[in-house]
Amino acid sequence: MSDCLYWIWLQNALGFGSNKISEILLKIKSVEDFYHSGLSFWVSLSIFTQSEIFRLSENLDNAKKICAKCDKLGYKIISLESENFPEMLKNTSNPPCVLYISGDFSVLLKKCVSIVGSRNATIYGTQMAYEISRDLAKSGITVVSGGAFGIDSSAHKGAIDAKGNTAAVLACGIDYPYLVKNSSLRENITNFGALVSEYPPGYQVRRFNFPVRNRIISGLSHSTVVIEARKKSGAIITANLAAEQGRDVFVVPVRFENPLSEGVNALIEDGAKVITCAEDILKENFNFQNKNINLNKNNINKISKKLDIPERFKFILDKMGDKKIHIDELRNLTKMPVYKLSVELSKLELKGFVKKFPGKFYKLNIEKFN
């Protein structure tokens, strides 16, 4: 629990959804060492605002109160460095420092698919969410959603009725009385999976919590499915985050006259895959490695000798293939910590061996190898 104290302290100091965690991990041995390093070291990093420096200067008292409250409520706390922290989420660009969990956290360690959409869904939309979730759960997939009305509720219910696993990622503390009418569903979810939040007990719902929360829904999942959504909605934000994280985005087709089709159709234009059943998702097999065409190892060896490429660089280049690849996907192939991989890719970029593209995508610089 002691390591969780420091991670809770760090999360409270930097705020939820901070993108500075990976940068900090490059410069420290442990979060405990970072806590004790003190003001002069924090200032020397030149990455923190004055407000963040002020909060970093606070002691562990608040973190201890949070831990005590979680213990009283029976919530588990999983820190970023825990072996139980979901690997898919850990390898995103801005993972949460800690997760608070009510229920069985092990469902998050299985293959997950998130299903999101409108709260004001049609009967067709809720039925599709229910059936797809039910069939995914029967196949051993954990269904992830946001615990709200409409598509979210139907997705959770489908998994529960299949006696499978589901997880609801909340935009508030797990104990906060949000959507009271859905409280019975949340109780059921803890029996078949987990309620999850990066927000500590008692933390209230705020409007800006939702887009921050959505990165966790997509980050836990191999794929995200959107069923009925307006163009400017939380579901579309989640889908866009999934794409940025290098994950598959699926959509269920919607009639054009349905106003909830505009977001879905926009995703289709951006390359989302159209599905009509769970089998369409299962056919993908969640096998990211099959999406890459690896360079021939003999060619890599010849290139390495010719250009004097170190072995650690050759290993990464060998896994990249000849198409654009997201850093999360490359992390899955190399099994390297994302912060270490980022450093190595930066060095390869400086040497001209790879090119970096928006959204943390990389590609071999073919001209360098000609």
C-alpha positions in Angstrom: 0.0 0.0 0.0 2.9 2.3 0.7 3.8 2.7 -3.0 0.1 3.6 -3.7 0.5 6.5 -1.3 3.1 8.1 -3.5 1.2 7.4 -6.7 -2.0 8.9 -5.2 0.1 12.0 -4.1 1.4 12.3 -7.7 -2.0 12.0 -9.3 -3.4 14.6 -6.9 -0.5 17.0 -7.7 -0.6 16.7 -11.5 -4.3 16.3 -11.9 -6.3 13.7 -13.8 -5.2 12.9 -17.3 -1.8 14.5 -17.1 0.5 13.7 -19.9 3.7 14.3 -17.8 3.8 10.9 -16.2 5.9 9.2 -18.9 8.3 12.1 -18.9 8.7 11.9 -15.2 9.4 8.1 -15.3 12.3 8.8 -17.7 14.0 10.8 -15.0 13.4 8.9 -11.7 14.1 5.5 -10.2 10.8 5.3 -8.4 7.9 7.6 -7.5 9.0 7.4 -3.9 12.4 8.8 -4.9 10.6 11.5 -6.8 8.6 12.5 -3.7 11.7 12.8 -1.6 13.8 14.6 -4.4 12.3 17.9 -3.3 11.6 21.3 -4.6 14.9 22.1 -6.3 14.7 18.9 -8.4 11.1 19.4 -9.4 11.8 23.0 -10.5 15.0 21.9 -12.4 12.9 19.6 -14.7 11.1 22.7 -16.1 7.9 20.8 -16.9 5.7 21.8 -14.0 3.4 24.8 -13.5 3.5 26.8 -10.3 0.3 25.2 -9.2 1.7 21.7 -9.8 4.9 22.6 -7.9 2.7 23.9 -5.0 0.7 20.6 -4.9 3.9 18.5 -5.2 5.1 20.2 -2.0 2.2 18.8 -0.1 2.7 15.8 2.2 1.1 12.3 2.1 -1.7 13.1 4.6 -4.4 13.4 1.9 -3.2 10.2 0.2 -3.4 8.4 3.6 -7.0 9.6 4.1 -7.9 8.3 0.6 -6.3 4.9 1.3 -8.1 4.7 4.7 -11.5 5.4 3.0 -10.9 2.8 0.3 -10.0 0.3 2.9 -13.2 1.1 4.8 -15.3 0.8 1.6 -13.5 -2.3 0.4 -12.1 -0.7 -2.7 -8.8 -1.9 -4.2 -6.1 0.5 -5.3 -3.8 -0.5 -8.2 -0.9 1.8 -9.0 0.8 2.2 -12.3 3.8 0.2 -11.3 1.8 -2.7 -10.0 2.0 -6.0 -11.9 -1.8 -6.0 -11.8 -2.2 -2.7 -13.7 -3.8 -3.4 -17.1 -1.0 -3.6 -19.7 -3.0 -2.0 -22.5 -3.8 1.0 -20.4 -0.2 1.3 -19.0 1.1 1.6 -22.6 -1.0 4.7 -23.5 0.6 8.2 -23.5 -1.2 9.4 -20.3 -2.2 6.5 -18.1 -3.7 7.2 -14.7 -1.3 6.9 -11.7 -3.8 4.8 -9.8 -7.1 3.0 -10.4 -9.7 2.6 -7.7 -11.7 -0.6 -8.2 -14.8 -2.2 -6.7 -15.3 -5.8 -7.7 -12.9 -8.2 -9.5 -10.0 -6.3 -11.0 -8.8 -9.4 -12.9 -11.5 -8.8 -15.6 -9.4 -5.8 -16.7 -6.5 -8.2 -17.4 -8.4 -10.1 -20.0 -9.0 -9.0 -23.6 -11.4 -6.1 -23.5 -13.7 -4.4 -26.0 -15.4 -1.1 -25.2 -18.9 -0.3 -26.4 -20.1 3.3 -26.3 -22.9 5.4 -27.7 -25.8 7.7 -27.1 -27.7 7.9 -23.8 -30.8 8.6 -25.9 -30.4 5.5 -28.1 -33.2 4.0 -30.1 -34.6 0.5 -29.5 -32.5 -0.7 -32.4 -29.3 0.8 -30.9 -29.9 -0.6 -27.4 -30.7 -4.1 -28.9 -27.5 -4.1 -31.0 -25.5 -3.1 -27.9 -27.1 -5.8 -25.9 -26.6 -8.6 -28.5 -23.0 -7.7 -29.4 -22.0 -7.4 -25.7 -23.7 -10.6 -24.8 -21.9 -12.5 -27.6 -18.6 -11.0 -26.8 -18.9 -11.9 -23.1 -19.8 -15.5 -24.1 -16.5 -15.6 -25.9 -14.5 -14.5 -22.9 -14.2 -10.8 -23.7 -14.6 -8.2 -21.0 -17.1 -5.5 -22.1 -16.1 -2.0 -21.0 -18.4 1.0 -21.0 -19.2 4.1 -19.0 -22.1 3.0 -16.7 -24.6 5.6 -18.1 -28.0 5.1 -19.6 -28.7 4.1 -23.2 -26.0 2.2 -25.0 -23.8 1.9 -21.9 -26.5 0.2 -19.8 -27.4 -2.2 -22.6 -23.8 -3.2 -23.1 -23.3 -3.9 -19.4 -26.6 -5.8 -19.3 -25.7 -8.0 -22.3 -22.5 -9.1 -20.7 -24.2 -9.7 -17.3 -27.0 -11.8 -18.9 -24.4 -13.9 -20.6 -22.8 -14.4 -17.2 -19.6 -12.9 -18.6 -17.4 -10.0 -17.5 -18.0 -6.3 -17.7 -16.4 -3.1 -16.4 -17.8 0.4 -16.0 -15.3 3.2 -15.9 -16.8 6.1 -14.0 -16.2 9.9 -14.2 -16.5 10.3 -10.5 -15.7 8.5 -7.3 -17.1 4.9 -7.2 -19.2 5.8 -4.1 -20.5 9.1 -5.5 -24.4 8.9 -6.1 -24.3 9.6 -9.8 -27.2 8.4 -11.9 -29.1 7.0 -8.9 -31.6 5.2 -11.1 -28.7 3.1 -12.4 -27.4 2.1 -9.0 -28.8 -1.4 -9.2 -27.0 -1.9 -12.5 -23.7 -0.8 -10.9 -24.2 -3.3 -8.1 -24.7 -6.0 -10.7 -21.6 -5.0 -12.5 -19.5 -5.5 -9.3 -20.9 -9.1 -9.2 -19.8 -9.8 -12.8 -16.7 -7.5 -13.1 -15.7 -4.2 -11.7 -16.5 -0.5 -11.2 -13.3 1.5 -12.1 -12.3 5.1 -11.6 -9.2 7.2 -11.4 -11.1 9.5 -9.1 -10.9 8.8 -5.4 -14.0 8.1 -3.2 -16.3 11.0 -2.8 -15.1 12.8 -5.9 -18.0 14.6 -7.5 -19.1 14.5 -11.2 -17.8 17.4 -13.2 -18.5 18.0 -16.9 -14.8 18.0 -17.9 -14.3 14.6 -16.1 -16.0 12.7 -18.9 -13.5 13.4 -21.8 -10.7 12.7 -19.4 -12.3 9.5 -18.3 -12.9 8.3 -21.9 -9.2 7.8 -22.5 -9.3 5.0 -19.9 -12.3 3.3 -21.6 -10.5 3.2 -24.9 -7.1 2.6 -23.2 -8.3 -0.6 -21.5 -9.6 -2.0 -24.8 -8.2 -3.7 -27.9 -11.2 -2.3 -29.8 -13.9 0.3 -29.4 -17.4 -0.1 -30.8 -19.6 3.0 -31.4 -23.4 2.4 -31.6 -25.5 5.6 -32.4 -23.7 8.8 -31.6 -23.9 12.5 -32.5 -20.9 14.1 -34.2 -20.0 16.0 -31.0 -20.4 13.4 -28.2 -18.5 11.5 -25.6 -18.7 8.4 -27.8 -16.9 10.1 -30.7 -14.3 11.4 -28.3 -13.7 7.8 -27.1 -13.5 6.6 -30.6 -11.0 9.3 -31.6 -8.9 8.5 -28.5 -8.9 4.8 -29.5 -7.6 5.6 -32.9 -4.9 7.8 -31.4 -3.9 4.9 -29.2 -3.6 2.6 -32.2 -6.7 0.6 -31.4 -9.4 -0.7 -33.8 -12.6 1.4 -34.1 -15.8 -0.3 -35.2 -19.2 1.1 -35.8 -22.7 -0.3 -36.2 -24.5 1.2 -39.3 -27.3 3.6 -38.6 -30.0 4.9 -41.0 -29.2 8.3 -42.4 -32.5 9.8 -41.2 -31.5 9.0 -37.6 -29.8 12.1 -36.1 -27.6 9.7 -34.2 -26.1 8.5 -37.5 -24.0 11.7 -38.0 -21.2 10.7 -35.6 -21.1 7.1 -36.9 -21.0 8.2 -40.5 -18.1 10.6 -39.7 -16.2 7.7 -38.2 -16.8 5.6 -41.3 -15.4 8.4 -43.4 -12.3 8.3 -41.2 -11.8 4.6 -41.7 -13.8 2.9 -39.0 -14.8 -0.6 -39.8 -18.5 -1.4 -40.1 -19.8 -4.4 -38.2 -23.2 -6.0 -37.5 -22.4 -8.6 -34.9 -19.9 -9.7 -32.4 -18.4 -12.3 -34.8 -17.2 -9.4 -37.0 -15.1 -8.2 -34.1 -13.9 -11.7 -33.0 -12.6 -12.3 -36.5 -10.0 -9.7 -35.9 -8.6 -11.9 -33.1 -7.1 -9.0 -31.4 -3.8 -10.0 -33.0 -1.9 -6.7 -33.6 1.2 -8.6 -34.8 -0.6 -9.9 -37.9 -1.1 -6.4 -39.0 2.6 -5.8 -39.6 4.8 -6.9 -42.4 8.1 -7.4 -40.7 11.3 -6.7 -42.6 13.2 -9.7 -43.8 15.8 -10.4 -41.0 18.5 -11.1 -43.6 17.9 -7.6 -45.0 18.0 -6.1 -41.6 21.4 -7.8 -40.9 22.8 -6.5 -44.2 21.5 -3.0 -43.4 22.9 -3.2 -39.8 26.4 -4.1 -41.0 26.3 -1.4 -43.8 25.1 1.4 -41.6 26.6 0.2 -38.3 23.3 0.1 -36.5 23.5 -1.0 -32.8 21.7 -4.3 -31.9 19.1 -2.5 -29.7 18.1 -0.3 -32.7 18.1 -3.2 -35.1 15.6 -5.0 -32.8 13.2 -2.1 -33.0 13.6 -1.7 -36.8 13.0 -5.4 -37.3 9.6 -5.1 -35.6 8.4 -2.0 -37.4 7.7 -3.4 -40.8 7.2 -1.2 -43.8 4.0 0.6 -42.8 3.1 3.3 -40.3 2.9 1.8 -36.8 1.7 3.4 -33.6 4.0 3.4 -30.6 1.5 1.3 -28.6 1.4 -1.4 -31.3 5.2 -1.3 -31.5 5.3 -1.7 -27.7 3.3 -4.8 -28.0 5.8 -6.2 -30.5 9.0 -5.3 -28.7 7.7 -5.8 -25.1 9.7 -2.7 -24.1 8.4 -0.2 -21.5 6.8 2.7 -23.4 9.0 5.4 -21.9 12.1 3.5 -22.9 10.8 2.8 -26.4 10.0 6.6 -26.8 13.6 7.4 -26.0 15.0 4.9 -28.5 12.6 6.0 -31.2 13.7 9.6 -30.6 17.3 8.6 -31.2 16.4 6.7 -34.3 14.5 9.7 -35.6 17.5 11.9 -34.9 19.7 9.5 -36.8 17.3 9.5 -39.7 16.3 5.9 -39.6 12.6 6.5 -38.8 10.1 9.3 -39.4 7.6 10.5 -36.8 4.0 11.3 -37.7 1.2 13.0 -35.8 -0.6 10.8 -33.2 2.6 9.0 -32.2 2.9 7.0 -35.4 6.3 6.0 -36.8 7.6 4.7 -40.1 10.9 3.5 -41.5 12.7 6.2 -43.5 13.1 4.1 -46.7 15.4 6.6 -48.3 18.0 6.0 -45.5 18.1 2.3 -46.4 18.4 2.7 -50.2 
